[in-house]
Amino acid sequence: MTALRFAYNTNGLAHHRLADAIDLVADLGYAGLALTPDVPHLDPFLATPAEIDRVAAHLDRRGLDICIQTGARFVLDARRKHQPTLLDPDPEGRDRRLGFLIRCLDIGRDLGAGVLAFWSGNPPAPEAAGVLDERLADGARRIADAAHERGMVAAFEPEPGMHVETLAGWAALRDAAAHPALRLALDVGHVHCNREGDVAQLTEAYARDLADVQVEDMREGEHLHLPFGEGTLDLPPVLAALARTGYDGLVGVELSRDSHRAPLIAEAAIEFLRRIHP
């Protein structure tokens, strides 16, 4: 049995300076930080090498591991959430998304991260699924290549409402891209939301693919990240499955809608997780 290492995602600390967020997470006893490079936290297009070095030193001083999440909403387009994507029909749009992901890889490498998580997004207009699948497989291979060059892995996250939203979709992408540095970022709430089956059993079934895990509470059919105890996800068997299969990456708490009460929610989350996985 592996002792799980919990982290907190900075998308749930949007009103904190990054230095204060690091101290809060460390003081609460988390083992790591899931960093979403975004406008308030190491803006990927404005952060200087000196700023990144200061954050790396701060993480080291506080003993926090780190992984990189790439869910910034408007960092590429101030008017369109999560656009452009790797599915964009315009090659320039796809290259902008790829450039953003590579920039996040560079930040992650300089901070000591081993994993970057990303997702498919949606095209700006409907297109044939096969065309979109080919674009995504090509983009995934390119980001996995870039990750491998930096000594990292690229972890793909199925996301409800996006082109690839299920574990079955991940398996198809994994087989199409066929890249050793392409792994799975599993958000267990998404599996529950999608009604894909027993979440603990599926966690165990995909254990060999895992490079990143995110947790929160959620209800079936409703993609809303909830504090623990406010949804219907049975989390203890999922954590037990992760420990039983030897998962040794970070398990990040993702509560992006709760930044306005982050200190209370982050403290309640780690206390809950310690109760069910001492």
C-alpha positions in Angstrom: 0.0 0.0 0.0 1.3 3.4 -1.0 0.9 6.5 1.2 -0.9 9.0 -1.0 0.5 12.6 -1.3 -2.2 15.3 -1.5 -1.8 18.6 -3.2 -4.0 21.7 -3.7 -4.7 23.3 -7.1 -3.9 27.0 -7.4 -7.1 27.5 -9.5 -8.8 27.4 -6.1 -6.6 30.1 -4.7 -7.2 32.7 -7.4 -7.4 35.6 -4.9 -4.0 34.7 -3.2 -0.6 35.8 -4.3 1.3 32.8 -5.3 3.8 33.1 -2.5 0.9 33.3 0.0 -0.8 30.3 -1.6 2.4 28.2 -1.3 2.7 29.1 2.4 -1.0 28.3 3.0 -0.8 24.9 1.3 2.4 24.0 3.1 1.1 25.2 6.5 -2.0 23.0 6.1 0.2 20.0 5.6 -0.3 19.3 1.9 2.6 17.5 0.2 2.4 19.4 -3.1 1.0 22.2 -5.2 -0.9 21.7 -8.4 0.0 24.9 -10.2 -2.2 26.3 -13.0 -0.1 29.0 -14.7 -2.5 31.8 -15.2 -2.9 35.6 -15.0 -2.5 35.8 -11.2 0.0 32.9 -10.8 3.1 32.9 -13.0 1.4 34.2 -16.1 3.0 32.0 -18.7 3.5 34.9 -21.1 4.8 37.4 -18.6 6.7 35.5 -15.9 10.4 36.1 -15.9 13.2 33.6 -15.2 13.9 35.4 -11.9 10.2 35.1 -10.8 10.2 31.4 -11.7 13.5 30.9 -9.8 12.0 32.5 -6.7 8.9 30.3 -6.9 11.1 27.2 -7.3 13.2 28.2 -4.3 10.0 28.9 -2.2 8.6 25.4 -3.1 11.9 23.8 -2.1 12.1 25.8 1.1 8.5 24.6 2.0 9.1 21.0 0.9 6.3 21.0 -1.7 6.3 18.8 -4.8 4.6 20.3 -7.8 2.7 19.3 -10.9 1.5 21.6 -13.7 -2.2 22.0 -14.7 -3.2 23.9 -17.8 -6.8 24.9 -17.4 -6.4 28.6 -17.5 -9.7 29.9 -18.9 -8.9 33.1 -20.8 -5.1 33.2 -21.1 -5.1 32.7 -24.9 -8.3 34.6 -25.8 -9.8 37.2 -23.5 -13.3 36.7 -25.0 -13.5 32.9 -25.6 -13.0 30.5 -22.7 -10.5 27.7 -23.3 -9.9 28.7 -27.0 -8.1 28.0 -29.2 -7.5 24.3 -28.7 -5.6 21.5 -30.3 -8.8 20.8 -32.3 -8.9 24.2 -34.0 -9.3 24.0 -37.8 -6.8 26.9 -38.1 -3.2 25.6 -37.8 -2.2 28.9 -36.3 -4.8 28.4 -33.5 -3.5 24.9 -32.8 0.0 26.2 -32.7 -1.0 28.9 -30.2 -2.4 26.2 -27.9 0.7 24.0 -28.4 3.0 27.0 -27.7 1.1 27.7 -24.5 1.5 24.0 -23.4 5.2 24.0 -24.2 5.7 27.3 -22.3 3.9 25.6 -19.3 6.3 22.6 -19.7 9.3 25.0 -19.6 7.9 26.6 -16.4 7.2 23.1 -14.9 10.7 21.9 -15.7 12.3 25.0 -14.1 10.1 24.4 -11.0 11.0 20.7 -10.8 7.7 19.3 -12.0 7.6 15.9 -13.6 4.0 16.1 -15.0 1.9 18.5 -17.1 -1.8 17.8 -17.5 -3.8 19.0 -20.5 -7.2 18.3 -22.2 -8.8 18.3 -25.6 -11.1 21.2 -25.4 -13.7 21.6 -28.2 -13.5 22.9 -31.7 -15.0 26.4 -32.4 -17.6 24.7 -34.7 -18.8 21.1 -35.2 -16.7 18.9 -37.4 -16.4 15.2 -38.2 -15.2 13.2 -35.1 -12.6 11.4 -37.2 -11.0 14.7 -38.3 -10.9 16.0 -34.7 -9.5 12.7 -33.4 -6.6 13.0 -35.9 -5.9 16.6 -34.9 -5.9 15.7 -31.3 -3.6 12.6 -31.7 -1.2 14.8 -33.6 -1.2 17.5 -31.0 -0.9 15.0 -28.2 2.2 13.4 -29.8 3.7 16.8 -30.2 3.2 17.8 -26.6 4.4 14.4 -25.4 7.5 14.8 -27.5 8.2 18.2 -25.9 7.5 16.8 -22.5 10.0 13.9 -23.1 12.6 16.4 -24.2 12.3 18.1 -20.8 12.3 14.9 -18.8 8.6 15.1 -18.1 5.4 13.4 -19.1 2.2 14.9 -20.6 -0.9 13.6 -18.9 -4.2 13.8 -20.8 -7.3 14.6 -18.8 -10.8 13.5 -20.1 -13.1 16.4 -19.3 -17.0 16.4 -19.3 -18.4 18.4 -22.1 -15.2 18.3 -24.1 -14.4 16.3 -27.3 -12.7 13.6 -25.2 -14.7 13.3 -21.9 -14.4 9.7 -20.8 -11.8 7.0 -20.0 -12.9 5.2 -23.2 -12.0 8.3 -25.1 -8.7 8.4 -23.4 -8.0 4.8 -24.3 -8.7 5.6 -28.0 -6.3 8.6 -27.9 -3.6 6.6 -26.1 -3.7 4.0 -28.7 -3.8 6.4 -31.6 -1.0 8.6 -30.3 1.1 5.7 -29.1 3.7 7.8 -27.3 5.5 6.6 -24.1 5.4 10.1 -22.6 1.7 10.4 -23.0 -0.1 9.3 -19.8 -3.5 9.7 -18.1 -4.6 12.6 -15.8 -7.6 11.1 -13.9 -10.1 13.4 -12.3 -12.2 10.9 -10.3 -15.1 13.3 -10.1 -15.4 13.4 -13.8 -15.8 9.6 -14.0 -18.6 9.9 -11.4 -20.2 12.8 -13.3 -20.1 10.9 -16.6 -21.7 7.8 -15.0 -18.9 5.7 -16.5 -19.1 2.9 -13.8 -17.6 2.1 -10.5 -15.0 4.8 -10.0 -12.7 2.7 -7.7 -12.8 -0.3 -10.2 -12.0 2.0 -13.1 -9.2 3.7 -11.2 -7.6 0.3 -10.7 -8.2 -0.7 -14.3 -6.4 2.3 -15.6 -3.7 2.4 -12.9 -0.9 1.7 -15.3 -1.7 4.8 -17.3 -1.8 7.2 -14.4 0.6 10.1 -14.0 -1.8 12.7 -12.4 -4.9 12.4 -10.2 -7.4 15.1 -9.1 -10.1 14.7 -6.5 -13.2 16.6 -5.3 -16.8 15.7 -4.6 -19.3 15.7 -7.5 -22.8 14.6 -8.4 -23.7 12.3 -11.3 -24.6 14.3 -14.4 -23.5 17.6 -13.0 -20.0 18.9 -13.8 -19.6 21.0 -10.7 -16.5 20.6 -8.5 -17.8 20.4 -4.9 -16.1 20.4 -1.4 -16.0 16.9 0.1 -19.3 15.9 1.6 -21.5 18.0 -0.8 -21.8 15.5 -3.6 -22.4 11.8 -4.1 -18.9 10.4 -4.9 -17.8 7.6 -2.7 -14.1 8.6 -2.4 -12.6 6.2 0.2 -12.6 3.2 -2.1 -11.0 5.3 -4.9 -8.2 6.4 -2.6 -7.8 2.8 -1.4 -7.5 1.7 -5.1 -4.8 4.3 -5.7 -2.9 3.2 -2.7 -3.3 -0.5 -3.5 -2.0 -0.1 -7.0 1.1 1.9 -5.9 0.2 5.3 -7.4 3.0 7.6 -6.2 2.1 10.9 -7.9 0.3 13.8 -6.4 -3.4 13.7 -5.7 -4.6 17.2 -6.2 -7.7 18.8 -4.7 -9.4 20.9 -7.4 -12.0 23.4 -6.1 -11.8 26.2 -8.6 -15.1 27.7 -7.6 -14.2 28.2 -4.0 -11.3 30.7 -4.1 -13.4 33.2 -2.2 -13.2 30.9 0.9 -10.0 29.1 0.0 -8.4 28.9 3.5 -11.4 27.3 5.1 -12.1 24.9 2.2 -8.4 23.9 1.8 -8.2 23.1 5.5 -11.5 21.2 5.5 -10.3 19.2 2.5 -7.0 18.0 4.0 -8.7 17.1 7.2 -11.3 15.0 5.3 -8.6 13.3 3.3 -6.6 12.5 6.4 -9.6 10.9 8.0 -10.3 8.6 5.1 -6.6 7.9 4.3 -4.5 8.4 7.4 
